Every structure is written in structure tokens, then in C-alpha cells.
């Protein structure tokens, strides 16, 4: 008997998936355990292993198409089986869902506003859609909402000014209509990043601490180690930084923590997330128990997970449960930057480029190598003195890195 195959939930946060590749075509035989398709989730691209056998009779989502979890993907049944009833059922359900979605969108677009507020907004030049919802319990936009918006964005124009702005806007609209723009849909990963980082930025009160580190000895340590290692084993500066971070976290457990509704959770384990740039965005594979691993073990694991992240073969469990995150843009020549905290972490370290500059040593000026690092902190958990102590500990370790090998 024919069976409808639905979009599986391949991660705990997955709401929809995109078909990257169908490994079977209509008419092919499929067996339990076969990889039917490759599906991009909000975290990674994963193989969809089928748990039934039969003939692939229908594909409902084309390559590149996106659908929500539990929505129909395909139909598998017996060879020559009549599935017209199932197809008509799917078509009916699809039509009904479109009608519901259309009605929901109409309801969302409807903006409730008082006549006075509407008149004020028009006079001042505030687009009502920018406000969307008022502060009153039922969300109705009132005079008070217009005044708040006006003060927030420092809008202060009279009627004459407004007509001038409207004229310019009309000209801009006419010019832009003659230009071509490129539009492309958000990928599942990009939507996940947007949601996650927006939630972090507006939930955790961020502040930033920056320190400059003399990395001359770190450069020499890396050089000495790499002279004794094979090409595949070469150590990077990032490997050394992550190892030093794990030591510093062990000495400052209040940094290795998360904010919970009723408590602060300090972790006994140290799992460091490493921010990796990929085609569609950013992935943060996690190196677990870094304080218990050698520098060479950390280096090998990072190389493996970075490679699989870029090829979208990293597994969801490998990008979960970090307790601290490191983001390094030094290889791109960026000397200083700040990062948004990767919640539920309480902080993230931003690592800049190593640069040559004059430094003072023993009351003498000489050319040295320095690196700026910035710690983004969640002020609910980490006070300034706590964050500063962690950074000074890290600075000490990186300025005399031989101690991290002991």
C-alpha cells in the first residue's frame, strides 16, 4: 500500500528543510536504509535515510525546494499502484493550506490605528508599517506611539520640509525603478543565523573588553613546533589561542557559564565553539573538553570539523552544547572587531590580526608583534572585573605559551 513520506525533523530546532539532492528518481526501487535525499536544515546538510521499501511513485518537492517539517515529500508504494486518490488528497490539503496562509497574511497586514494617530503619522511623514503595533494591550497604534517613534528617530519636520522629502523620494523611486536588482530567498541556515543572533543581541546585555597581547613568543613556539611536524599536522595560531582559552576558562569558571531563568549554570566541562565561515553563512563546530586535549589533538579536530562544515557534512550534535566561542578574523587582515554572543554562552572572544608595531620593552622601543582580542560579555553573568581577570589570564598564557603545553 502506498505511503506518503514527509519532511523529517533532522534537528531539534528544525522547522523546514530544503532538498539539495534526490538520490532516486520516480520509478526507482528503494529499500529500507537507502539514502533517499540530501536535506539542508537550519544547521547542516544531512542524509535522509528511508525506513520503508518499495517504488518511488511521486516526488512532491523538487531539488532546491523548501517545505516545512511533516509536510509531504514523496510517495512510495508498489509498482503500478494507483495513487490518484493520494495525489488528489495532497492537492486538496495544499489548496486549503494556501487559503489559510492567505487569510493569515491578510490579518497580519491589517494595522489597527486611531484616526488621530493616522493623521499625525501622515503629517509628520512616518510610514505606519514601520510601527506595525502599538504599546497598548490590544496593539492599537495611538497618538502616544507616534510621539515615541518621532522622539526615537529624532523626526522633526514641518509641512514644507515634508513636501521636499516626498519630492525627493518620488525621484528616487523613479530612478530605482529603472535599475535591476537581484532577489534570492533566505537559506535555512541564513534564517537560523538571523533568528539566533537577533535573539542574542536583544536578550543578553552586551559589553566589550579589549586587550593587546605581545605574541612574539607565540610566533616562535608555533615555528618550533611546526618544524617537527608533518604538513598535515601543522599547528595554527588559532589552535594555540583555543588551547590557551581552555586553560584560562579552567581558572575562571564564572566565564564558562550560561544564564538560566532561575539560576546561573557554571559548566564543569569546557566545550569551545570555533566560528567557521561557509558559503551560506556561519557554522560553529564544537571542540569538546579542550582543556583535556593536547594542542595536536585540538588542531586535528578543528581541521576535520572545519573541512566537514564547509562541505556541509558536519552533524547537528557536533555544533551543539558549546560553553564558549572563539571567532578569528585575523587571517582576513581585521585588526579589531566585536562579535555577538553565541547564546547560551555568556561570552565570545574576537581575535584580530597579528601586526608588527613599535613596542616598549625594558624602557626601550623595539619592533614587536601584537594581537588585539575582544571579549563580548553578557553583563547578566560577567561583571567587568571578572571579564578583565579572564583576559589578563589569557594574555599571560599567550605571552608565555610554553605553559599551555605543560
BELNORLIN-V115973 format. One record per pair of residues at least 12 apart in sequence whose ideal C-beta (glycine too) atoms are under 6 Angstrom apart, sorted by the first residue. I is the first residue (numbers start at 1). J is the second residue. D is the distance in Angstrom with one decimal. If there is no record, write none. Layout:
BEGIN
i & j & d
I & J & D
I & J & D
END
This chain:
BEGIN
i & j & d
2 & 75 & 5.5
2 & 77 & 3.0
2 & 81 & 5.4
2 & 83 & 4.9
2 & 86 & 5.9
3 & 52 & 6.0
3 & 76 & 5.6
4 & 72 & 5.2
4 & 75 & 5.7
5 & 73 & 5.1
5 & 74 & 4.5
5 & 76 & 5.9
6 & 70 & 5.0
6 & 72 & 5.8
7 & 67 & 5.3
7 & 69 & 5.2
7 & 71 & 5.2
7 & 73 & 5.4
9 & 69 & 4.6
10 & 41 & 5.0
10 & 46 & 4.9
11 & 41 & 5.2
11 & 43 & 5.2
11 & 316 & 4.3
13 & 42 & 5.9
14 & 41 & 4.6
14 & 42 & 5.7
16 & 66 & 5.7
16 & 68 & 4.6
17 & 39 & 4.4
17 & 41 & 5.5
18 & 40 & 4.3
18 & 66 & 4.4
18 & 188 & 5.6
19 & 37 & 5.7
19 & 61 & 5.3
19 & 63 & 5.5
19 & 65 & 5.5
20 & 38 & 4.3
20 & 40 & 5.2
20 & 45 & 5.6
21 & 38 & 4.4
22 & 37 & 5.1
23 & 35 & 5.3
24 & 36 & 5.9
24 & 56 & 5.0
26 & 56 & 5.6
26 & 59 & 5.9
28 & 56 & 5.1
29 & 55 & 5.9
30 & 50 & 5.7
30 & 56 & 5.6
31 & 53 & 4.8
32 & 51 & 5.7
32 & 53 & 5.1
34 & 50 & 5.3
35 & 47 & 4.5
35 & 49 & 5.8
36 & 48 & 5.2
36 & 50 & 4.4
40 & 188 & 5.4
41 & 188 & 6.0
42 & 188 & 4.8
42 & 192 & 3.5
43 & 316 & 5.0
43 & 319 & 5.8
44 & 312 & 5.7
44 & 314 & 5.0
45 & 312 & 3.6
52 & 76 & 5.7
54 & 76 & 4.4
54 & 77 & 5.4
55 & 79 & 4.8
56 & 76 & 5.8
57 & 75 & 4.8
57 & 77 & 5.2
57 & 83 & 5.4
58 & 74 & 6.0
58 & 75 & 4.0
59 & 74 & 5.1
60 & 72 & 5.0
60 & 73 & 5.7
60 & 74 & 5.9
61 & 73 & 5.5
72 & 90 & 5.6
111 & 128 & 5.7
112 & 140 & 4.4
113 & 141 & 4.0
114 & 142 & 5.1
116 & 143 & 5.4
117 & 141 & 5.1
117 & 142 & 5.2
117 & 143 & 5.2
117 & 146 & 5.2
120 & 146 & 4.6
121 & 146 & 5.5
124 & 155 & 6.0
125 & 162 & 4.9
126 & 149 & 5.8
131 & 145 & 5.8
131 & 149 & 5.7
187 & 280 & 4.5
189 & 280 & 4.7
189 & 281 & 4.6
190 & 280 & 6.0
190 & 281 & 5.2
193 & 281 & 5.0
193 & 282 & 6.0
197 & 340 & 4.9
200 & 340 & 5.4
200 & 341 & 5.2
200 & 343 & 4.4
201 & 340 & 5.4
204 & 341 & 5.4
204 & 378 & 4.2
205 & 379 & 4.4
206 & 376 & 5.6
207 & 377 & 5.5
207 & 379 & 5.4
208 & 338 & 5.1
208 & 374 & 5.5
208 & 376 & 5.6
209 & 375 & 4.6
209 & 387 & 4.9
209 & 391 & 5.8
210 & 374 & 4.5
211 & 391 & 4.7
211 & 395 & 5.6
212 & 370 & 5.3
212 & 372 & 5.2
213 & 371 & 5.1
213 & 395 & 5.0
213 & 398 & 5.1
214 & 368 & 5.7
214 & 370 & 5.7
214 & 399 & 5.4
215 & 354 & 5.7
215 & 369 & 5.2
215 & 371 & 4.9
216 & 368 & 5.7
216 & 369 & 5.2
218 & 240 & 5.9
218 & 398 & 5.4
218 & 401 & 4.9
219 & 369 & 5.8
221 & 401 & 4.9
222 & 235 & 5.6
235 & 299 & 5.3
238 & 328 & 5.1
239 & 298 & 5.6
239 & 299 & 4.2
240 & 401 & 6.0
242 & 272 & 5.6
242 & 298 & 6.0
242 & 326 & 5.7
243 & 295 & 5.1
243 & 298 & 5.7
243 & 404 & 5.1
244 & 394 & 5.9
244 & 397 & 4.2
244 & 398 & 5.3
244 & 404 & 5.2
246 & 270 & 5.1
246 & 290 & 3.9
246 & 291 & 4.1
247 & 397 & 5.7
247 & 404 & 5.5
248 & 390 & 5.8
248 & 393 & 4.4
248 & 394 & 4.5
249 & 270 & 5.1
249 & 324 & 6.0
250 & 291 & 5.1
251 & 393 & 5.6
252 & 390 & 4.4
253 & 266 & 5.1
254 & 386 & 5.4
255 & 347 & 5.8
255 & 390 & 4.9
256 & 270 & 5.9
256 & 323 & 5.0
256 & 324 & 6.0
257 & 346 & 5.0
257 & 381 & 5.5
258 & 344 & 4.0
259 & 380 & 5.1
259 & 381 & 5.5
264 & 381 & 5.7
267 & 323 & 4.7
269 & 289 & 5.8
270 & 290 & 5.5
270 & 291 & 4.7
271 & 286 & 5.1
271 & 288 & 4.7
271 & 321 & 5.8
271 & 322 & 5.1
271 & 323 & 4.9
272 & 287 & 5.1
272 & 290 & 4.9
272 & 324 & 5.3
273 & 286 & 5.1
273 & 322 & 3.4
273 & 325 & 4.0
273 & 342 & 6.0
274 & 302 & 5.9
274 & 326 & 5.8
275 & 327 & 4.0
276 & 306 & 5.2
276 & 309 & 4.7
278 & 309 & 5.8
278 & 310 & 5.4
283 & 309 & 4.4
284 & 319 & 5.8
285 & 305 & 3.7
285 & 309 & 5.4
285 & 314 & 5.8
285 & 318 & 5.5
285 & 319 & 5.5
286 & 322 & 4.6
287 & 301 & 5.5
324 & 345 & 5.7
325 & 342 & 4.3
325 & 345 & 5.5
325 & 348 & 4.4
326 & 349 & 5.0
327 & 339 & 4.8
327 & 350 & 5.3
328 & 351 & 4.1
330 & 351 & 5.6
330 & 352 & 5.5
330 & 353 & 4.1
333 & 353 & 5.4
334 & 352 & 5.7
335 & 352 & 4.6
335 & 353 & 5.2
336 & 352 & 5.0
336 & 372 & 4.9
337 & 350 & 5.2
338 & 350 & 5.8
338 & 374 & 5.3
338 & 376 & 5.7
339 & 376 & 5.3
341 & 376 & 5.4
341 & 378 & 5.8
346 & 378 & 4.5
346 & 381 & 4.3
346 & 382 & 5.7
347 & 375 & 5.6
347 & 377 & 5.0
348 & 376 & 4.9
349 & 373 & 5.9
349 & 375 & 5.7
350 & 374 & 4.3
351 & 373 & 5.3
352 & 372 & 4.4
354 & 369 & 5.4
354 & 371 & 4.8
356 & 369 & 5.9
357 & 370 & 5.9
375 & 387 & 5.4
375 & 391 & 5.6
END
